[in-house]
Amino acid sequence: MTATEDLTPAAAVTSASAPLPEDAERVYRREDSAVLRMSEAEVAQLAIDAPAEALATNTDERTIMNMGPSHPSTHGVLRLVLELEGEVVKRSKPVVGYLHTGMEKTAEDLTYLQGSTNVTRMDYASPLFSELAFSLATEQLLDVEIPERATWIRMLMCELNRMSSHLLFMATNGMDLGAVSMMIYGWREREEVLRFFEMVTGLRMNHNYIRPGGVAADLPDGWRDEVLRLLEMIPPRLEEYDILMTGQPIWRERLQGVGVLNSTEALALGATGPILRSTGYAWDLRRDDPYLAYDQVDFDVIVGTYGDCFDRYAIRLNEIRESMRIVRQCLDKMPSGDFRVQDKKVTPPPRARIDESMEALIHHFKIFTEGFKVPEGEVYVAVESPRGELGCYIVSDGGPKPYRMHVRGPSFINLQTLPHLMYDGLLADGVAVISSVDPIMGEVDR
């Protein structure tokens, strides 16, 4: 944890627990909420103005402290400004923006064909979902229907990506709470899924595989055997996770009753994904607003009861099992046919044709340099990512590049729940809460 060294010089004064004068204290605690609504600089100024005699008389001492951004359990570059009373968190404020890359603005300078390369880097733990949301939005503007095989390939890859993302959560969640061996085990299983992605897309992460019109390439020879190997290998490992964590008294005491949220609060804050489902509210876009071919497969929506950190852990563990159910159905129902739409305005010619035809070479050159034009309009498409509702809003002015693009990042929205989850909890429980939200800061600071 970083303390005063990460504070600005003005704000560093507050970590001396200087009490506030009566009128300043009234302003400081002007709202009875879990959210710290004043900037640390304002709090520091109030502390500077506090009379010296108040130091000896005021027993209600509170400390302003930084947690992150340089902290092993803040999932990258998340900073939390905490108001502590002893070791109890009274208020907190997430501070984001340290990783800001301006990807939405960058999208306005990239063609729709180049767009997948940009958005795949937002959520680096589940990049295929960002590619999917962007591609579905573009296809809706183009009014094109992709081949059935492309739809099922997308479903297969996304569910495998959901598994790899949740396996990463298992690893980091275990490490955050002291189950260090879980980091090795979760990483080990995720590595096997990434190895399959490398076989299909050529890359372990940031694939640029799902593109407007279909997918970049068909599934390679031997893909079915590799998927079956994954489906055979992972279930026994999940049983080991149950033994290592789920049934452990120490694990349960660290998570049960910690970071509690009810469904009313979760809905009011816009939370989605495992956070919302942990409250008992069964909302999953794959079932409630189906896309791709999710209405043709059987799976259960996993929900919790108490809305605590343990429920959020258990939901992700069981969602891996449900994703495996969907993957098995994808294997059984995978159709033959084209892997991308055969529309020359959208799809470049096969690479083999470039060596044979000047027209194909010109077509390839124009598609990749100028892009394809998309009719005017606006569209919003949402998919169920491992962290919740991932939406892509695009405005087209009829050109080859988006006029405007905005992404509804679930991690960004879900961070709103942190002050409420951490309120009146111990500082040590703050690590469990952050881990249970599972934020990906690349998506937050896009």
N, C-alpha and C positions, 0 to 999 in steps of 0.2 A: 504494500500500500504506500502511495506517496502522500506526504503530509505537507508541511508548510513550504518545502522547497519548490513545490509545483505551483504555489499560489503566487499571484502578482504581489509586488512589494506592498501595495496598499491593503490587499486582502490578507496578507500574512499575519497582520496584527490580530485578526480575530481568532487565530488558533491559540492565543494565550487565554482564551475563555473570559475575556473582559466583559463584564455585565453591562447592560445598557441602561441609560436613564429612563425614568418612568414613562415619559412621553414618547421617547424613541422606541421603547419596548412595546408600547401599544401599537405603534405603526408597524414594527417588525412582525408582530404576531397578529396582523390585522385580519387574517383569515384562519379559521379553524380547519385546516386541511393538511394533507400529507405533503403537499407540493411547496417547495421553497420558491417563493415568487419574487424575491428580491435578488438582485445580482450580488455577488460576493463583494464587489467594490462598494456598493451601498452599505452593506452590513459592516464592512471594514471602517467606513467613515463614521458610522454610528458608534462603533467601538472606540474610535479615537476620541470622539466627543464625550465619552462616558466620564463622569467625575471620579476622581481617585478614591474618594471615600466609599464609593459603591463597591469597590473591589472587596472590601472587608465585610460588608453588610449583606450583600446579595448572595443567597445560597442557591438560587436557581441558575446555575451556570451552564451555558451551552457552548459547544465548540463547533466551529465551521471547519470542515476537513475535506480535502480532496481524496477521492478514490479513483485512481487512474489519471490520465490515460495510460501511463506506463505502469501497468499492473497485469500480472499473469492471468487474472480471472475476469478481466473486463472485455474479453473477446475482441482484441484488436486495439482500437483507439476510442473507447468509450470512457468519458469522464463523468463521475458523479460528484456533485457538491452535496455533502451531507451535513445536516445539523444534528449534532449528537448531544444527548444528555447522559453523560457517562458512556456506556456502551450501547445505549438504546438510540435507534434512529428515529428522530421526531419528524424531520422533513428531509426531502432530498430533491435534487434537480439533475436530470440527465443533460449533459452538455455534449453536443455532437458537432461534426464538421471538420474534424482533424484529418479525415481521409478524403475530403471533397475532391471529386474528379470532374464534375460538370458533364456527366454522360448524357443527360437529357438535352442539354444545349449542343453538345457535340453531335447528337443524332440529326440535328437540323442541317449539318454540313456533310452528312453521309447519305449515300443512296440507300434505298430500301434493301438492295442486295448486300450492301456493306453493314446494314444495321445490326444483323445478328452478331457480327464480330464485336460490336460495341456493347450491346446489352448483356452478352454472356459473361462479362466481367463484373457485373453488379453483385450478384449473389454467387460468390466463387465456390460455395459449398454445394449449390444446386443450380449450376448454370443452364441446364437444359430447360428449366422452367421459364427463365427469362427469355430464352430464344423462342419457346413455344408461345408465350403471351404476345410477343412482338410479331411473330409470323401469323398467328391467328388474326390479329388486328389488321395486318396488311392484307391478308387474303379476304377478309370481310370487305375492305375498301375496294379491292380488285374484283370482288364478286366471282371468285374462282373456287371450284370444289376440287380438293386434292384427291388423288387416288386412294382407294381403300387400304392398300398395303402401306402407304405412307402414314395413314392415320394409326394403324396398329403398331408400326415401328416406333412412332412417337410415343404411344402409350407404354410400350415395352421399355424404351429408354428412360422415360420420365419416372416410371415406378422403380426401376433399378437405381435411378438417381435419388429418389426418395429414401430408398434403403441406405445408400451410401451416406446421405446427409444425416439420417438418424443414427447411423453407426458412429459417425463423427461426434454427434451429440453424446452418445453413450460414453465415448472415450473422454471427451473434455469434461462432461458432467462428473464422471468418476474422479478424474484428476482434481477438479476444483474442490471436491469434498474429501479428498484424502485417500480415495481408493486408486492409488497410483497405477497398480497393475492393470486397471480397466483401460487406461490410456493405451497401453500396449495391445491389449486384446481388441478393443474397438478399432484401432488403427489397422490392425492386421486384417480384419474382415473387410474394412473399407478398401484396403489396398487391392483385394481380389476383384471387387466391383470396378475399381478404376482401371485395373488391368484389362477387363472386358471392354470398357469405354475406349481404351487406347487401341484395342484390336478393331473396333468398329469405326471410330472417328479419327484415329491417328494421334489423339491427345488425351491426356488424363483429366484435364480441366479446361474450361473456356473453349468449348469444342467447335463452335460455329457449325454445328451439325444440322440442327433444325432450322430450315430457311423458308422464306415465303415460297410456296409452291410444293413443298414436300420436305425431303431430307437431302443432305449433300451426296450421299452414296448409299447403295443397297447394303444390306447386311452381308458380311463376308462368309465364305465357306467355313463351316465348323461352328458358326455362332450358336446354333441350337445346343450342341454338346456343351459348350462353355456355360450357357445359361443354366442347363440342367446340373452342371457341376456346382454352380453357385447355390442353386436351390437345395442341393443335397448337403452342402457343407455348412450353410449358415444356421439352420434350425438347431443342431446340437450345440452350437456356440451360444445361441440365445438362451438355451437351457442353462449353460454355464453362467451367463449373466444373472439369471434368476437366483442361482445358488450364491454367487458372489455378492450380489447387491440386494435384490428384492426381498429376500428372507432375512437379511442381516439386521439385528436389532439396532446397531449403531447407525446404519444407513437410514432406517425408518425414523429414528429419533431426529436425525438431521433434516429430514424432508417432510414428515407428516405434521400437518398443522402450521407449516411455515409458508409465508407468502400466499395467504388465502385471498381469493377473489370470488365473488358470486356472479351469476350470469347477468344480473341487472347492471352491475358495475362494468363487467367486461363488454357488454353491448354498448353502454354509454361511452366507453373509451375507444370503441371501434376495434377492439381486439378480435382476432380471428385465429384459426388454426388450433393447435393443441391448447393454447391458453383459454380460448373460448370453450372448447370441448371439455376441458378439465372441470368446468363448472356444471357439467351435465347438460349443456345446450348442444344438441346434436346438429351441427351445421358443417357441411362439407360440400364444396361446390361440385365435386365429382358426382355426388348423388342429387343435390338440391338444384343445381343448374348445370346439367351434364354437357360436356363438350367431348371432342374426339369420339370414342366409342364406349364411354364409361357406362352408358345405359345398357350395354350388351354384356357386361360382366357382373359377377356377384362378389360383393365384399361388404364388410360391416364397418360402420362408422363407430370408432372407439370413443367412448365418453367416460368422464370421471364422475365423482360424486361431491368431493369436498373443495375442489378448485385450489388445491395446494401444490407444492413442489413435487410431492410424491406422485400425485395424479398426472402431472405433466410428464414426469419421467416414465410412468407406466404406459401412458398413451403412446408415446413415441416407440417404446419397446414393442408394443403390440401392433402398431402400425407397420412395423417391418414385416411382421407375419402376414398382415393383410395385403401388403404390397406383393409379397411372394405368391399369395393366392391369385392376384391379378396377373402377375407375370406368367404363371402356369396357364392361365386362360388365354393369354396372348400367344403362347407357344401353340396351343391347340387350335386357335382360330386364325392364325396368321395367314392371310390370303396371298396368292401370287399376283403378279402384275407390276405396274410401274411404281417406282419409289418417288417420283415427282411428276407434277402436271406437265403434260406434253403441249404446252402453249409457247410458241416461239417468242411471244412478246415478253414472257416472264422467265422462261427457262433457257439457259445457254445450251448450245449444241454439245453432244458428247465429244470428249476430248479427241477420240480417235478420228472424228470427222474433220477436225481442223487440218490435219495433214493431207486430207484428200480433196477438200473443197475450199475454193477462195471465198465463196459466199458464207460458208460456215465460219471461216476465219474472221471475216468482216462482222458477222453476227456476234460472234464471241467477243470481239474487240469493243463493239458498241454497247453490248449488255454490261460489260465490266467497267467501261469508262464513263458512259452516260447514265447507265441504269435504265429501269423501265418506269414509265409514267403511271401514276396512280390517280384514278378519278377524284375529283373534289369531294370532300365530305369529312365527317368526324366519326370516330368509333371508340368504344371502350370495351375491352375484352378482359375477363378475369379468369385465372386458373388457380387451382388449389396447390400451392407450393408447400414444402415441408414446414414452413413457418406461418402459413395462412393464405389469405387472399392476395395474390399477386396480380395487379391489373395494369394494363397498358392502354393509355389514351393517346390517340394520334389524330391530328388535324392535317388534312391534305389540301393543297391549293391546286392540285392537278399536275404538279411537277414530279420529278424523279426523287425528290427528297421530302421528308416530313416538314410541314410548315411549323408545327409544334408537336412535341411529344412529352408526356408526363407518365411516370411510373408510380403506381401505388405500391410502395414497398411494405410488405407486412412487418418486417423488423422495425421500420421507422414508426409505424403506428403502434406496434406492441410495446415499444419503449415507454409510451405514455403510462403504461400500467406500473412501471417500476416504483414511483413514489408511493403508490397505494399498496403495492405488495410489500414494500419494505417498512411501512409505517408501524411504529411501536415494536419493531423487531430488533434483534441484536445485530450489531455490526457484522459478526461472523456469519449470521444468516443471510446477510446481503449478498455474499458470494453465491450461496445456494439459489437465491432468487434470480440474480442475473443469469446464472447458468440455465435455470429452468425456462427463462424467456427465450434463450437460444438466438440472440441477435447476431446478424451478420452485418458488420459495419460497412462493408463495401456497398451493400444495398441501401443502408441508412444514409450514407454520405455520397450517394450517386450524383 
